[in-house]
Amino acid sequence: MLVLRKSWIYEEGDVSWGLHYSRFTTLLLPWLFAIFAFGSCGSYSGETAATVKCNEDMNMTVVSVQFGYPFRLYQQRYEMPVCEESSKRILHLSGDFSSSAEFFVTMAVFAFLYSMAALGVYLCFHAIYTRNRNLPAVDFCVTGAFTFLWLVAASAWGKGVIDVKTATHPYSLIAAMPVCHLHKAVCNAGVVPSLGLANISVLFGFLNFLLWAGNCWFVFKETAWHKQNPSKENSVEQGESERQ
């Protein structure tokens, strides 16, 4: 997506050129939104907890588990409290949601790199870009591919966030501890993890999809496919005028 829409301001007798502020801001949107997407997802960390009160001594134990990106929850371990004659056990959270999370972050990183490189090529080598008929066509195809991949990545990660919320709820901890089902202890929910940052990353994923989908039209207008249409219409009009 080398170009969204260009608006050049040339000064008489000056080789330098400027870019209209509003168009320049629009040109940077894919780059900025990609940063927000992989930053909000890749930096997420949360905590879930439950309390266990043994019936024999009424001592309360807090079971707390930390988790975060890339959301391989099965690797997060916690210790089940010992009540009465129950044995000490090491348990783990359930689920592996790293595939959707890592795909989302990888997608955002590649979008960031492509947007940054494309912006540099368009600003520094604009003359080559406009003369070469293949570059806009390749740019359009790549932009279309990024649009489709953003939709897939955002949808997959959105489903992943829902699954992470279910797997990390305190009641999932209670359900996994046998001591809570043998009437040897009273178990209650503790800290409920906040997934606000993860939800924001999903939002930025769909915003990226909409942004890149809109950019497809602007990139298409730079291709030879779009530029051939007016010439064909003009030739038809000229032919009709000659016949008359």
Residue pairs with C-beta under 8 A, 6 or more apart in sequence:
1 30
1 114
1 115
1 118
1 139
1 142
1 143
1 146
1 212
1 215
1 219
2 118
2 119
2 121
2 122
2 129
2 135
2 136
2 139
2 219
2 222
3 27
3 122
3 129
3 136
3 139
3 218
3 219
3 222
4 23
4 26
4 27
4 29
4 215
4 218
4 219
5 23
5 26
5 218
6 19
6 23
6 126
7 19
7 20
7 23
8 17
8 18
8 19
9 17
9 18
9 19
9 20
10 17
11 17
19 27
19 123
27 119
27 122
28 119
29 211
30 111
30 115
30 208
30 211
30 212
30 215
31 112
31 115
31 116
31 119
33 204
33 207
33 208
33 211
34 108
34 109
34 111
34 112
34 115
34 208
35 108
35 112
36 200
36 204
37 104
37 105
37 108
37 111
37 201
37 204
37 205
37 208
38 104
38 105
38 108
38 109
38 112
40 197
40 198
40 200
40 201
40 204
41 69
41 101
41 104
41 105
41 108
41 157
41 197
41 198
41 201
42 69
42 105
43 69
43 197
44 68
44 69
44 195
44 197
44 198
44 201
45 66
45 67
45 68
45 69
46 66
46 67
46 68
46 168
46 193
46 194
46 195
47 64
47 65
47 66
47 67
47 191
47 193
48 64
48 65
48 67
48 168
48 169
48 170
48 172
48 173
48 190
48 191
48 192
48 193
49 62
49 63
49 64
49 65
49 170
49 173
49 190
49 191
50 62
50 63
50 170
50 171
50 173
50 174
50 177
50 187
50 188
50 189
50 190
51 60
51 61
51 62
51 63
51 187
51 188
51 189
51 190
52 60
52 61
52 62
52 63
52 80
52 81
52 83
52 177
52 179
52 180
52 185
52 186
52 187
53 59
53 60
53 61
53 185
53 186
53 187
53 188
54 61
54 81
54 83
54 84
54 184
54 185
55 83
55 84
55 183
55 184
55 185
55 186
56 83
56 84
56 184
61 81
62 190
63 78
63 79
63 80
63 81
63 173
63 177
63 190
64 78
64 190
64 191
65 76
65 77
65 78
65 93
65 168
65 173
66 76
67 73
67 76
67 93
67 168
67 193
69 101
69 105
70 98
70 101
70 102
70 105
71 95
71 96
71 97
71 98
71 101
71 160
71 164
72 96
72 97
72 98
73 92
73 93
73 94
73 95
73 96
73 97
73 164
73 167
73 168
74 92
74 93
74 94
74 95
74 96
75 92
76 92
76 93
77 90
77 91
77 92
78 90
78 91
78 92
78 93
78 173
79 88
79 89
79 90
79 91
80 86
80 88
80 89
80 90
80 91
80 177
80 178
80 179
81 179
81 185
82 88
82 179
83 179
83 184
83 185
84 184
86 178
86 179
86 182
86 184
89 178
91 176
91 177
93 167
93 168
93 172
93 173
94 167
94 172
94 176
95 163
95 164
95 167
97 160
97 163
97 164
97 167
100 153
100 156
100 157
100 159
100 160
101 157
101 160
103 153
103 156
103 157
104 153
104 154
104 156
104 157
104 160
104 201
104 205
107 149
107 150
107 153
108 153
108 205
108 208
111 146
111 150
111 208
111 212
114 142
114 146
118 139
121 129
122 129
128 135
129 135
129 136
130 222
133 223
133 224
136 219
136 222
136 223
136 224
137 223
137 224
137 225
139 219
139 222
140 216
140 219
140 220
140 222
140 223
143 212
143 215
143 216
143 219
144 216
146 212
147 209
147 212
147 213
147 215
147 216
150 205
150 206
150 208
150 209
150 212
151 206
151 209
153 205
154 202
154 205
154 206
154 208
154 209
157 201
157 202
157 205
158 202
158 205
158 206
161 195
161 198
161 199
161 202
164 195
164 198
165 193
165 195
166 172
168 193
169 189
169 192
169 193
170 189
170 190
170 191
170 192
171 189
174 180
174 187
174 188
174 189
177 187
179 185
179 187
180 187
220 226
